[in-house]
Structures are given as structure tokens and as C-alpha cells.
Amino acid sequence: MKKFIHIDMDCFYAAVEMRDNPALRDVPLAIGGKSRRGVISTSNYIARQYGVRSAMSNYKALQLCPHLVLVPGRMSVYKDASNQIREIFHQYTDLVEPLSLDEAYLDVTDSPHCSGSATLMAQEIRQKIFDKTGLTASAGVAPIKFVAKIASDENKPNGQCIITPDKIPEFLAVLPLGKIPGVGKVTLERLSALQLKTGKDVLDKGEDWMLRTLSNFGYDLYQKCAGNYQGKVHTERVRKSLSVEHTYEFDLDTEQACLDKLPGLLDELQRRLEKQNLITSISKLSVKVKFSDFVSTTADQVSDGLSIDVFSALLKKAFARGKYKGVRLLGVGVGIKLDKDTEGQLSFDC
């Protein structure tokens, strides 16, 4: 039987700011810069009581919480704290899969620590994180990888949830399908239209029906809801794309105004590709445009190298879809070629 731990830091960026500046501890706080056109990256729990959430515009957040304190992010500080946390993870197992700076999966199946108790290891890890960084973390422990991730959110902040093997069937039966990693908003709407809302609904339909109706996705979803999908921790994550984007203080009102921003975005994209030795691994180019009404669109084209001409053509195509609405955000990105040896690692495996 596998033993997975999912560690998720509590409002990580905001927690770092509150740790370093005690004056911020008892006020609604969000990370996102001071520009009204910025976007919230995270908020503390006080701000969340007002409805402030990540990916929300600063303008909207301030409407919900007029006394919200906005501070710019300090990525280098967050990375330093994240590195300290990962060092603690590796004291318990080498099978660590970081998902971001503030969360990771650990496979502790064969770890000798705490007499092999994943529950005790999770408690120790959380305590060591607090002792080392002054930050709190929540944990989920389960014999199934994606269940551990869901469980880590059950007792936030600064708590943990254990789903023992005997509790798995009951847990999955009542589990809302939207909580399963990989089931997004559009997919959830499709499942709801089929009267599929919980794990039990999926099991009641049966494996054959799920396969016939939803193809391989339906089969995989059935296996997850049946508890047959343990998952695997990947210690090396394969990058499939890389992009840069920028939100502008004032809308870009014309196609030419957008085109004028391309060289700067392209220069930044090229620097990031060269830094990660990916400049020769490009498979496609893409452009993202977010309009003043927050509707987004993308355009892409197969390509094996960076081209300002291709990016310009894609931008013109994307801009036209807005019917001349202002543009608040532009992004450029690339798809990354995969070696045959790494293609199999890209399947969704939670």
C-alpha cells in the first residue's frame, strides 16, 4: 500500500509578507502590486473573508475590500523560503514532486522515519517548516496521490487530514467531481449535464458506460472514483510550454499599439528560453490577448523557432477577435518539443 503526503503552504506569499512585517498580520492583505490593473497572486485569510481571491484584478479586489493592503511580490524571498522547505522534504524521502513554490507531493512508502508512519511524518514536516521558516503548512495523507492533495485542503490553515485505506471508498463516494485534479470548469459542466456530480454517480453508471460516453477520460475518471488509481510521484517534471505576459496600466486601443509591445515581450521570452536551454526545442508559437472586458483569446502556429513575423500575424488574428476592444494583457509563448523518452511522463497522473 502506497503512502502519499501532499504539503500545501498556507497563503504562502502573503504569509511570508506577514512574517517579515508584523504590521501586516491583522489586516486584509494581498500580493499583486499597487497598480489597479494588476492581478492578485494570493491573499491572506482575512482578505478571503471579503471574497478576495487569486487571479482577481486589483480593481475588483479593492471593490470587495476597500481597506485591502496591496503589496508587490518579492519572488526571490519566496524562492528562498521554498528552497528551505524542500530541504526538509528531502530529509524524509527522495521521491518529491514540487508542483509550485508552495506545494509538493511526497511518496514516503519506504521511508523509515517515524517508524514508517506517514501521519507522524506529516506532523514532523509541518513542525520543521514552522521552526525553520516561521510559516505554517497543511498536509493531506492518503494511499492515493490525488486524494492526498484533496485532503490537504480539508483542514486549512495549519492542519492535516488523514484518509486511511479503509476510508477511501466512503471518501470517494461523496467526493464532488470538481475537486478531482484535472476536472476543470468546462469538464465539470459536461459531467453535470450527464447527472454526474459525485464519485458515487460515476460508480453507479459503471465502467463500460463511462468509457462509451466519455472515452478514455471517462475510463480514467471511473478508475479514480473506484480507488484503483494510486498515482506516482514524478521527481522530474517535463516542461511542455514557456510564456511571458504583461498587464498594462492603460488599455492598448489599437492593433499597432499591441504590435509595438511585441519586441519587448519577445526579448524576455528569448532570455528565458536561453536560460533553460530550450531555444532549440520550440515546436509552436502562441499569442494570448486579454481584452478590457477580461475575455481572453489565443492564437498559435507550428514553428521550430522564434519569429517576430509569426508572432505579429498571430497577434493581428487574436486582436481582430475583440472587434477593436481595448487590450489589457498581452502574452507570447512557445510549445516545447518532447523527447520520445519523456512523452510518457506527460499523462495526468494524480
TATAZI-V99434 format. One record per helix or strand of 3 or more residues. SS is the DSSP state (~ for helix, > for strand). FROM is the first residue (numbers start at 1). LEN is the number of residues. Records with the same first field share a line. If there is no record, write none. Layout:
SS = FROM-LEN ; FROM-LEN
//
This chain:
> = 4-6 ; 29-3 ; 69-3 ; 96-5 ; 103-5 ; 137-6 ; 160-4 ; 241-12 ; 282-10 ; 296-7 ; 327-10
~ = 12-9 ; 22-3 ; 45-4 ; 58-7 ; 75-15 ; 113-4 ; 118-16 ; 145-7 ; 165-9 ; 177-3 ; 185-9 ; 199-7 ; 207-19 ; 255-21 ; 308-13 ; 340-7
//
